[in-house]
């Protein structure tokens, strides 16, 4: 499941994806964001801006330039509080006076296990978190957000981060960073939770979708296959970890180096955090156990 080679959109202009929906790609390409963050403009009169993106004046101007004389921004919806998705919300709200809607602040939706882990150990994490984010309005799972000529239903999809939401728009879904158009998501404890991630995949699998509009990369035109791949990919990594631990205890870093042999060096740190998420999940399933306190540098053994 590799990204399409021809996904190389222009940075800045609003591109129509289907009637009532446009996309602007932000000017923040990187190994973790691919071509950049996808900001979506939903509606034809009162516009919902979904994931305004990083703190970037050019991107702010690109959003404002895309709003026609007979249009206005009525809602700013933030899917989660990472620095490539949420910071521009405040600047945009000051300009257009629209409310910011989100599941909560940077720590909302964190599972009890991860809350305990964060309080009791040096688990690390916190990569790219917009710690100062505060929405104007909280939204919850199953809630409908409606505009002039559009409506979306909130689906709480924790895993990548506890406050992550997806948005159902008819038979389409804005999946943000839970299901991306170019790679699997980073799951880095305690903000990321693999147990929650797998449950969120199962939640999305309950609906027959036409298309996913992700936070990064091209639209996913076979959502069922993409979800199947994500689940099987995680189960395959779990099997790799359990197999590697048959040779003796190991840390997340050692396991990542052994398993992610084709991963570029710049992404090995993220791979290590993904492995740690698996190790915590497997500990919860009583398949492995840490040697000593559970922390980012702990060694784990098979039970």
C-alpha positions in Angstrom: 0.0 0.0 0.0 2.4 2.7 -1.2 1.4 6.3 -2.1 0.6 7.0 -5.7 3.7 8.3 -7.5 1.6 11.0 -9.2 0.4 12.7 -6.0 2.3 15.9 -6.2 -0.3 18.7 -5.8 0.5 22.4 -6.1 1.0 24.0 -2.7 -1.5 26.7 -1.9 -4.3 26.7 -4.6 -7.7 25.2 -3.6 -8.4 22.1 -5.7 -11.9 20.9 -6.2 -12.2 17.2 -5.3 -16.0 16.8 -5.8 -19.0 19.2 -5.6 -18.9 21.1 -2.4 -15.4 20.0 -1.4 -12.0 21.6 -2.0 -8.5 20.8 -0.7 -5.5 23.1 0.0 -2.2 21.5 0.7 -0.1 23.3 3.3 3.5 24.4 2.8 4.9 21.9 5.3 6.3 18.9 3.5 8.5 16.6 5.6 9.2 12.9 6.2 6.3 12.9 8.7 3.8 15.0 6.6 4.5 13.8 3.1 3.6 16.6 0.6 2.0 18.6 3.4 -1.1 18.8 5.5 -4.4 18.6 3.7 -6.8 21.4 4.7 -10.4 20.8 3.4 -13.0 23.4 2.6 -16.5 21.9 2.9 -19.6 23.7 1.6 -20.5 26.3 -1.0 -21.8 29.2 1.1 -20.9 28.8 4.8 -17.6 27.0 4.6 -16.2 24.5 7.2 -12.4 24.6 7.3 -11.3 21.1 8.4 -7.8 21.1 9.8 -6.5 24.6 9.2 -3.0 23.3 9.5 0.4 24.5 10.8 1.2 28.1 11.9 1.9 29.5 8.4 1.0 32.9 7.1 1.2 31.7 3.4 -1.3 28.9 4.3 -3.6 31.3 6.1 -3.6 33.5 3.1 -4.2 30.6 0.8 -7.3 29.7 2.9 -8.6 33.2 2.8 -8.0 33.6 -0.9 -10.1 30.5 -1.5 -13.2 32.1 0.1 -15.3 33.7 -2.6 -17.2 37.0 -2.2 -20.5 35.2 -1.6 -18.9 32.8 0.9 -17.8 32.9 4.6 -16.1 30.6 7.0 -18.7 29.4 9.4 -16.9 26.6 11.2 -13.2 25.6 11.9 -13.0 21.9 12.7 -9.8 20.5 14.1 -9.4 16.7 14.0 -6.6 16.5 16.5 -4.0 18.6 18.2 -0.7 18.0 16.4 1.3 21.0 15.2 0.7 20.2 11.5 -3.1 20.3 12.0 -4.3 22.7 14.7 -2.1 25.8 15.3 -3.5 27.9 12.5 -7.0 27.6 13.9 -6.5 30.5 16.3 -5.2 32.9 13.7 -8.0 31.9 11.2 -10.6 32.4 13.9 -9.3 35.9 14.7 -9.7 36.8 11.0 -13.1 35.2 10.3 -14.7 35.1 13.8 -15.8 31.4 13.3 -15.8 29.0 16.3 -13.2 26.3 16.6 -14.6 22.8 17.2 -12.7 19.8 18.4 -12.9 16.9 20.8 -10.8 18.7 23.4 -7.3 19.9 24.3 -4.1 18.0 23.8 -4.8 15.5 26.6 -8.5 14.8 25.9 -9.5 11.3 25.1 -6.3 9.7 26.5 -7.1 6.2 27.8 -6.8 5.4 31.5 -3.8 3.2 30.8 -2.0 6.0 29.1 -2.9 8.5 31.8 -1.4 6.2 34.4 1.6 5.5 32.3 2.3 9.2 31.8 2.0 9.9 35.5 4.1 7.0 36.7 6.9 6.6 34.2 9.4 8.4 31.9 7.5 7.2 28.8 8.5 10.1 26.6 6.3 11.0 23.7 4.7 14.4 23.1 6.0 14.7 19.5 4.5 17.6 17.8 1.8 18.2 20.3 -0.1 21.6 20.2 -0.1 21.8 24.0 -1.8 25.2 24.1 -4.8 24.4 21.9 -8.2 25.1 23.4 -11.4 24.8 21.3 -14.4 27.1 21.5 -16.8 24.2 21.3 -16.3 20.5 22.3 -17.7 17.8 20.0 -18.5 14.2 21.0 -18.8 10.8 19.2 -22.0 10.6 17.2 -22.6 14.4 17.3 -23.7 16.1 14.0 -22.1 19.4 13.0 -24.2 21.2 10.4 -23.7 24.2 8.1 -25.6 25.9 5.4 -25.5 23.0 2.9 -23.5 20.3 4.6 -23.3 18.2 7.7 -20.8 15.8 9.1 -21.0 13.3 12.0 -18.2 13.0 14.5 -16.5 9.7 14.9 -14.1 9.5 17.8 -11.1 7.6 16.5 -8.4 7.7 19.2 -5.1 5.9 18.6 -2.9 8.3 16.8 -3.7 10.6 19.6 -6.6 10.5 22.2 -8.5 13.5 20.9 -8.5 12.4 17.3 -11.8 12.5 15.4 -12.9 11.5 11.9 -15.8 13.1 10.2 -18.5 11.2 8.2 -19.8 13.2 5.2 -22.4 10.9 3.6 -20.5 7.9 2.3 -17.2 9.8 2.5 -15.0 10.2 5.6 -12.4 12.7 6.6 -10.0 10.4 8.4 -7.2 12.9 9.2 -4.2 10.9 10.5 -6.0 7.8 11.5 -6.0 6.5 7.9 -3.6 8.4 5.7 -3.1 8.4 1.9 0.6 7.5 2.0 1.7 5.6 5.1 0.5 4.0 8.3 0.0 6.4 11.3 2.5 7.1 14.0 1.3 5.7 17.4 3.6 7.1 20.1 2.6 6.6 23.8 1.2 8.1 25.9 -0.5 10.3 23.3 -0.8 7.4 20.9 -2.5 4.2 22.0 -2.3 1.1 19.8 -5.2 -0.6 21.6 -7.4 2.4 20.9 -6.0 2.6 17.3 -7.1 -1.0 16.5 -10.5 -0.3 18.1 -10.9 2.8 15.9 -10.1 0.8 12.8 -12.9 -1.7 13.8 -15.2 1.3 14.3 -14.6 2.6 10.8 -14.9 -0.9 9.3 -18.5 -1.0 10.4 -19.5 1.4 7.6 -19.3 0.9 3.8 -17.3 3.9 2.6 -16.9 5.3 -0.9 -13.8 7.4 -0.2 -11.5 8.5 2.6 -10.1 12.1 2.6 -6.9 11.8 4.7 -4.8 14.4 6.5 -1.9 13.6 4.2 -1.7 12.2 0.8 -4.2 11.4 -1.9 -7.9 10.4 -1.4 -8.2 6.7 -0.5 -10.5 5.3 -3.1 -10.8 1.7 -1.7 -11.4 2.4 2.0 -12.2 -1.2 3.0 -8.9 -2.5 1.5 -7.0 0.3 3.2 -8.5 -0.5 6.6 -7.8 -4.2 6.1 -4.2 -3.4 5.2 -3.8 -1.2 8.3 -5.1 -3.9 10.6 -3.0 -6.7 9.0 0.1 -4.4 9.0 -0.2 -3.9 12.7 -0.9 -7.6 13.4 2.2 -8.4 11.2 4.3 -6.0 13.3 3.0 -7.6 16.5 4.0 -11.1 15.1 7.5 -9.7 14.2 8.0 -8.4 17.8 6.8 -11.6 19.4 9.1 -13.6 17.2 12.1 -11.4 17.9 11.5 -11.7 21.7 11.8 -15.4 21.4 15.6 -14.9 21.2 15.6 -13.0 24.6 14.6 -9.7 26.1 15.0 -6.5 24.1 14.2 -2.8 24.1 11.9 -0.9 21.7 14.9 0.6 20.1 16.6 -2.7 19.5 13.5 -4.3 18.2 12.9 -1.4 15.8 16.4 -1.7 14.4 15.9 -5.4 13.9 12.4 -5.2 12.4 12.4 -1.9 10.4 15.4 -2.8 8.2 14.2 -0.8 5.2 13.2 2.3 7.1 15.1 5.5 6.4 17.3 6.6 9.3 15.2 9.8 9.7 12.1 7.7 10.5 13.7 5.1 12.8 12.9 7.2 15.8 9.2 7.1 14.8 9.5 3.4 14.2 10.8 2.9 17.7 7.8 4.7 19.1 5.5 2.5 17.1 7.3 -0.6 18.5 6.9 0.8 22.0 3.1 1.2 21.4 3.0 -2.5 20.4 5.0 -3.5 23.5 2.5 -1.6 25.8 -0.4 -3.2 24.0 1.1 -6.7 24.2 1.8 -6.1 27.9 -1.8 -5.3 28.4 -2.7 -8.6 26.7 -0.3 -10.4 29.1 1.8 -11.7 26.2 5.0 -10.0 27.3 6.2 -8.2 30.4 8.8 -5.5 31.1 11.9 -6.2 33.1 11.4 -3.6 35.8 9.3 -0.5 35.5 7.5 0.2 32.2 9.2 3.0 30.5 10.5 4.0 27.0 13.9 2.3 27.6 12.6 -0.9 29.3 13.5 -4.3 28.1 10.6 -6.7 27.5 10.4 -10.5 27.6 7.9 -13.1 26.5 5.5 -14.4 29.1 
